[in-house]
Amino acid sequence: MSGMHIGYDLSFTHTEGGWARPGSWTGLEFPDVRMFMELARTAERAGAGLLFFGDGTGIPSTWQGGIGPAVERGVQWPRQDMAPVIAAMSTVTERIGFGLTYSSTFMHPFYVARLLNSLDHVTGGRVAFNVVASTRGADAANYGFDELMDHDLRYERMEEFIAVCRALWDSVAPDAIVRDRATGRFADPGKVHPIDHKGPFFTVKGPLASVPSPQHHPLIVQAGNSPRGIAASARFADLVFGFGGSLPAQHRHRRLLDEALRAEGRDPAGVGILWATQVIVGRTAAEAHARRDEVHSFWDEETVGIHLSHNAGYDLSTLPHSFRLAELRDEIAAAKASPAGLVGSLITEFGENHTMSRAEFFEHGRARATGLDHGLVGDPATVADALEENFAATGARGGYMFSCPLAMPAGFAEVGDLLLPELRRRGALAPARPGSTLRENLAV
């Protein structure tokens, strides 16, 4: 059995009330880079292997059709482009990797391939690209889209996007750069080629006008949980993000991914899943549960609705007093939004013909929004027990992407000071590898 790899999800260190909780941003305000540099140093010392930044480029506006509620409460915003922050964090660390998110639905592959190549140079080969298919109307509007792209079409575009990135990274061979000072010959033109890509979504001449980076291909991460998303993961992902918290759902994801990997001629043993898992750890169980209760006091029905509506791409303020889950799924799908999140989970649990009240739906939604449905709360030994049991039950390939709703840096400091030492004492963590790149160090 291989050990767990651990990542920290830093996507929401300041939203959903985190900016105001005890231990938050003392003397600094988001997005001060010094706070992230401090956290990078402590995370590396604690043994985390990856610092991950999800992203969204629109302020939530789906709930009641406007940005006002999200702006006032600080729900899922503000969000910065974290590429410059990653560059700064890399200067104070040596081994820890950095995951950066861009949308293949809206971005252009030439720009992203060039940026990731540059970041891979700056970090010494420690960059991962988390490619996402966007489902949020607020994001789409900022890129000139009047409506969301069809679900399966988003993944077709994603697959072509990654194919173009890979072709661009390969367009300058690893040994193309000669740098012969005696002759003045900088590079071998026979090893630099246009890609001449013409596809349904992109036309790109190439080559990439950049020096090959340490990893050549930055690590590719993908989190699709639908059958179409899992098929995309199997085609190109080096590492997969999955939803934690439900063992049957984890078994389903791992099984479907393994089947899809074999169909692509890939070895399932070489592709790990990092399960998204919220952790609130305290020195005692009572301390951890008190911290959880403090977080949950932020989430009233409207705040839950803002969060869920934004991520589903559907205005849940319009829900009737009661409804069948299948009806809601079909309405969300008709809006070209995403029914695979909370609604998909509820259908799996209760069946598509189950009639649910609005109040019941929002109570389940509160668990999803707060992370209760994929969270662990307790003292270090209790949380470590649960992680070891789950890791073994899901195939011991990959590890966990920890999020923490407590204040930054205090919440992740407790993870590094209390939980990771307990896992290391048990021999549960993946051993440190001598490699210099993220691709080498996150291998399962």
C-alpha positions in Angstrom: 0.0 0.0 0.0 1.4 3.4 -1.0 1.1 6.4 1.4 -1.2 9.3 1.2 -0.3 12.5 -0.7 -1.7 15.6 0.9 -2.7 18.9 -0.8 -4.1 22.1 0.7 -7.0 23.7 -1.1 -6.5 27.4 -0.7 -9.3 28.5 -3.0 -11.5 30.0 -0.3 -9.2 31.2 2.5 -11.0 34.5 2.8 -14.5 34.0 1.6 -17.7 32.7 3.4 -16.8 34.7 6.5 -13.3 33.3 6.9 -11.7 36.8 6.6 -13.3 37.7 10.0 -12.8 34.6 12.1 -10.4 34.5 15.0 -6.8 33.9 13.7 -7.5 35.4 10.3 -5.0 37.5 8.4 -3.5 39.2 11.4 -2.0 42.5 10.3 -2.6 41.6 6.6 -5.6 41.6 4.2 -6.3 39.4 1.3 -4.6 39.1 -1.2 -1.4 40.1 0.5 1.2 37.8 -0.9 3.2 37.7 2.3 0.4 35.6 3.9 0.6 33.0 1.1 4.4 32.9 1.3 4.2 32.3 5.0 1.7 29.5 4.5 3.8 27.9 1.7 6.8 27.7 4.0 4.8 26.1 6.9 2.9 23.7 4.6 6.2 22.4 3.1 7.7 21.9 6.5 4.6 20.0 7.6 4.9 17.6 4.6 2.1 18.8 2.3 2.9 18.1 -1.4 0.6 20.5 -3.2 -1.0 23.9 -2.7 -4.0 24.2 -4.9 -6.0 27.2 -6.1 -9.4 26.7 -7.7 -10.8 29.7 -9.5 -13.9 31.4 -10.8 -14.0 34.7 -12.7 -17.5 35.9 -12.0 -19.2 37.2 -8.9 -22.1 34.9 -8.0 -25.2 36.4 -9.6 -27.5 33.4 -10.2 -29.4 33.7 -6.9 -32.3 36.2 -7.5 -30.5 37.3 -10.6 -28.0 39.8 -9.1 -24.6 40.1 -7.4 -25.8 42.0 -4.4 -26.3 39.2 -1.9 -22.9 37.6 -2.8 -21.1 40.9 -2.6 -22.5 41.8 0.7 -21.7 38.4 2.3 -18.4 37.7 0.6 -19.7 34.4 -0.9 -17.3 32.8 -3.4 -15.6 36.2 -4.1 -13.3 38.0 -4.4 -11.0 35.8 -6.5 -7.6 36.7 -7.8 -5.5 35.2 -10.6 -3.1 33.3 -8.4 -0.3 32.9 -11.0 1.8 35.8 -9.6 1.2 34.5 -6.0 2.4 31.0 -7.0 5.6 32.6 -8.5 6.2 34.4 -5.2 5.5 31.2 -3.0 8.0 29.2 -5.1 10.8 31.6 -4.1 10.5 30.6 -0.5 10.1 26.8 -1.0 11.9 24.0 -2.6 9.7 20.9 -3.1 6.0 21.7 -2.6 3.9 22.0 -5.8 1.4 24.5 -7.0 -2.0 23.9 -8.7 -3.4 26.6 -10.9 -6.9 26.6 -12.4 -8.0 27.9 -15.8 -11.2 27.2 -17.7 -10.9 25.4 -21.1 -14.5 26.6 -21.7 -13.4 30.3 -22.0 -9.6 30.5 -22.2 -7.3 30.0 -25.3 -4.9 27.1 -25.2 -1.9 29.0 -26.6 -2.1 31.6 -23.8 -2.4 28.9 -21.1 0.3 26.7 -22.5 2.7 29.6 -22.6 1.8 30.8 -19.1 2.2 27.4 -17.6 5.5 26.9 -19.4 6.8 30.1 -17.8 5.5 29.2 -14.4 7.1 25.8 -14.6 10.4 27.6 -15.2 9.9 30.0 -12.3 9.0 27.2 -9.9 11.7 24.7 -11.1 9.1 22.2 -12.4 6.5 22.4 -9.6 3.3 23.5 -11.5 0.1 21.5 -12.0 -2.7 22.7 -14.4 -6.2 22.1 -13.1 -8.3 22.3 -16.2 -12.0 22.8 -15.6 -15.2 22.9 -17.7 -17.1 25.9 -16.5 -20.8 25.7 -15.4 -21.3 29.2 -14.0 -23.3 31.9 -15.8 -21.4 34.7 -14.1 -18.2 33.5 -15.5 -19.6 32.9 -19.0 -21.0 36.5 -19.2 -17.5 37.9 -18.5 -16.2 36.1 -21.6 -19.0 37.2 -23.9 -21.2 34.1 -23.7 -24.9 34.7 -23.6 -25.6 31.2 -22.3 -23.7 28.2 -21.0 -22.2 25.7 -23.5 -23.8 22.3 -23.5 -22.4 19.9 -20.9 -20.9 17.3 -23.3 -19.7 20.0 -25.6 -17.7 21.6 -22.8 -15.8 18.4 -22.4 -15.2 18.1 -26.1 -13.7 21.5 -26.1 -11.6 20.6 -23.0 -10.1 17.5 -24.7 -9.1 19.6 -27.8 -7.8 22.3 -25.5 -5.5 19.9 -23.7 -4.4 18.3 -27.0 -3.4 21.7 -28.3 -1.5 22.5 -25.1 0.4 19.2 -25.3 1.2 19.7 -29.0 2.6 23.2 -28.2 4.7 21.9 -25.3 6.1 19.2 -27.7 6.6 21.7 -30.6 10.0 22.6 -29.2 11.9 19.4 -28.4 13.6 19.0 -25.0 17.0 19.1 -26.6 16.3 21.8 -29.2 18.2 24.5 -27.3 21.9 24.2 -28.2 23.4 27.5 -26.9 26.7 27.0 -28.7 28.6 30.1 -27.7 31.5 29.3 -30.1 29.3 29.2 -33.2 26.5 31.5 -32.1 23.9 28.7 -32.8 21.1 29.1 -30.2 18.8 26.2 -31.2 18.4 23.4 -33.8 15.6 24.5 -36.2 15.0 20.8 -37.0 13.6 20.3 -33.5 11.2 23.3 -33.5 8.0 22.7 -35.5 4.6 24.3 -36.1 1.6 22.3 -34.9 -0.8 23.5 -37.6 -3.8 22.6 -35.5 -7.3 23.1 -37.0 -10.1 21.7 -34.9 -13.8 22.4 -34.1 -12.9 24.9 -31.4 -9.3 26.1 -32.0 -7.0 27.0 -34.9 -3.4 27.3 -33.7 -0.3 27.6 -36.0 2.5 27.1 -33.4 5.1 26.4 -32.4 5.3 27.6 -28.8 7.8 30.4 -28.7 9.3 29.3 -25.4 12.2 27.2 -24.0 11.0 23.7 -22.9 10.2 23.8 -19.2 11.6 21.4 -16.5 8.5 19.1 -16.5 8.1 19.7 -20.3 4.4 18.9 -19.7 3.1 20.4 -16.4 1.1 17.9 -14.4 -2.5 17.9 -15.6 -5.3 17.6 -13.0 -9.0 17.2 -13.7 -12.1 16.8 -11.5 -15.0 15.8 -13.7 -17.4 13.5 -11.8 -20.0 12.9 -14.5 -19.5 9.9 -16.9 -18.4 12.4 -19.6 -16.0 14.1 -17.2 -14.5 10.8 -16.1 -13.9 9.9 -19.7 -12.0 13.1 -20.2 -9.9 12.4 -17.1 -9.0 9.0 -18.5 -7.8 10.5 -21.7 -5.3 13.1 -20.3 -5.3 13.6 -16.5 -2.2 12.7 -14.5 -4.0 13.3 -11.3 -7.8 13.4 -10.5 -9.7 15.3 -7.9 -12.7 13.5 -6.5 -15.5 14.3 -4.0 -14.9 12.8 -0.6 -17.3 12.0 2.2 -19.4 9.2 0.6 -17.7 5.9 0.3 -20.3 4.5 -2.3 -19.7 7.6 -4.5 -15.9 7.2 -4.1 -16.1 3.6 -5.1 -18.2 4.5 -8.1 -15.7 7.2 -9.2 -12.7 4.9 -8.8 -14.4 2.1 -10.6 -15.6 4.2 -13.6 -12.2 5.9 -13.8 -10.3 2.5 -13.8 -12.6 1.2 -16.5 -12.1 4.3 -18.6 -8.3 4.3 -18.1 -8.1 0.7 -19.3 -10.2 1.6 -22.4 -7.6 4.3 -23.1 -4.8 1.8 -22.7 -3.6 3.4 -19.5 -2.7 1.6 -16.2 -5.1 2.6 -13.5 -2.4 2.0 -10.9 -0.6 5.1 -12.1 -3.5 7.6 -11.8 -4.3 8.6 -8.2 -7.4 10.5 -6.9 -7.0 13.2 -4.3 -10.3 13.2 -2.4 -11.7 16.6 -1.5 -12.0 16.6 2.3 -12.8 19.4 4.7 -11.0 19.0 8.0 -11.5 20.9 11.2 -9.0 19.6 13.8 -8.5 20.6 17.4 -6.4 19.4 20.2 -9.6 17.8 21.6 -12.8 16.7 20.0 -14.7 19.4 21.9 -12.4 22.1 20.6 -12.9 20.9 17.0 -16.7 20.8 17.3 -16.8 24.3 18.8 -14.9 25.6 15.8 -17.3 23.8 13.4 -20.3 25.3 15.1 -18.7 28.8 14.7 -18.3 28.2 11.0 -21.9 27.0 10.6 -23.4 30.0 12.2 -22.5 31.9 9.0 -24.7 29.8 6.7 -28.3 30.9 6.7 -30.7 29.8 3.9 -29.9 32.7 1.6 -26.1 32.3 2.0 -26.6 28.6 1.2 -28.7 29.5 -1.8 -26.2 31.9 -3.2 -23.4 29.3 -3.0 -25.5 26.5 -4.5 -27.0 28.5 -7.2 -23.7 29.9 -8.4 -22.1 26.4 -8.6 -25.1 24.8 -10.2 -25.7 27.6 -12.6 -29.4 27.6 -11.7 -31.4 30.1 -9.5 -32.6 28.0 -6.6 -34.5 30.9 -5.1 -37.3 29.8 -7.6 -37.8 26.4 -6.0 -41.5 25.6 -5.1 -42.6 24.4 -1.7 -42.1 20.8 -2.9 -40.9 19.1 -6.1 -39.6 15.8 -7.5 -35.8 15.6 -7.8 -36.1 14.4 -11.4 -38.0 17.6 -12.3 -35.3 19.8 -10.8 -32.6 17.8 -12.5 -34.3 18.2 -15.9 -34.8 21.9 -15.4 -31.2 22.5 -14.5 -30.1 20.4 -17.5 -32.4 22.4 -19.8 -30.7 25.6 -18.6 -27.4 24.0 -19.7 -26.3 24.2 -16.1 -24.8 21.4 -13.9 -27.2 18.8 -12.3 -24.3 16.6 -11.2 -23.5 18.2 -7.8 -26.0 18.3 -5.0 -29.0 17.3 -7.1 -27.1 14.3 -8.5 -26.1 13.3 -5.0 -29.6 13.5 -3.7 -30.9 11.4 -6.6 -28.3 8.8 -5.9 -29.4 8.8 -2.2 -33.2 9.1 -2.5 -34.1 8.2 -6.2 -35.2 10.5 -8.9 -38.9 10.2 -8.1 -38.4 11.3 -4.5 -40.5 14.4 -3.6 -38.5 16.8 -1.5 -39.6 20.0 0.3 -37.8 23.2 -0.3 -36.7 23.3 3.4 -35.4 19.8 3.2 -33.4 20.6 0.0 -31.8 23.6 1.6 -30.9 21.6 4.7 -29.1 19.1 2.5 -27.6 22.0 0.6 -26.3 23.5 3.8 -24.3 20.3 4.4 -22.8 20.6 0.9 -22.0 24.3 1.1 -20.4 24.0 4.5 -18.5 20.9 3.6 -20.3 18.7 6.2 -21.0 16.1 3.5 -17.2 15.6 2.9 -15.8 16.8 6.2 -14.0 15.3 9.2 -14.1 17.0 12.6 -12.2 15.9 15.7 -8.9 15.5 17.5 -5.9 14.4 15.4 -6.2 10.7 16.3 -9.9 10.6 15.3 -9.4 12.3 12.0 -6.4 10.2 11.2 -8.3 7.0 11.9 -11.0 8.1 9.5 -8.5 9.0 6.8 -6.6 5.7 7.1 -9.8 3.7 6.9 -11.1 5.6 3.9 -7.7 5.5 2.1 -7.6 1.7 2.4 -11.2 1.4 1.3 -10.7 3.5 -1.8 -7.7 1.6 -3.2 -4.8 3.5 -1.6 -4.0 5.4 -4.7 -3.7 9.2 -4.3 -4.6 10.9 -1.1 -6.5 14.0 0.1 -7.1 17.6 -0.8 -7.7 19.3 2.5 -9.9 22.4 2.7 -10.4 24.2 6.0 -13.2 26.7 6.6 -11.4 28.2 9.6 -9.5 31.4 9.4 -6.2 31.6 7.4 -3.5 30.9 8.5 -4.8 29.5 11.8 -6.9 26.7 10.3 -4.2 25.2 8.1 -1.6 25.8 10.8 -3.6 23.3 13.0 -3.7 20.8 10.1 0.1 21.1 9.8 0.8 21.1 13.5 -1.6 18.5 14.7 -2.9 16.2 11.9 0.0 15.7 9.6 2.4 14.7 12.4 -0.1 12.1 13.6 -0.4 10.7 10.0 3.4 10.7 9.7 3.8 8.9 13.1 1.6 6.2 11.8 3.5 5.8 8.5 0.4 6.8 6.6 2.0 9.6 4.5 3.7 9.0 1.2 7.4 9.0 1.7 9.4 12.0 0.4 11.0 11.3 -3.0 14.3 12.6 -4.3 12.8 14.1 -7.4 12.9 17.8 -8.1 9.6 18.1 -10.1 6.0 17.8 -9.0 5.4 15.1 -11.5 8.1 12.9 -9.8 7.0 13.7 -6.3 3.3 13.2 -6.7 3.6 9.8 -8.5 1.3 7.2 -6.8 
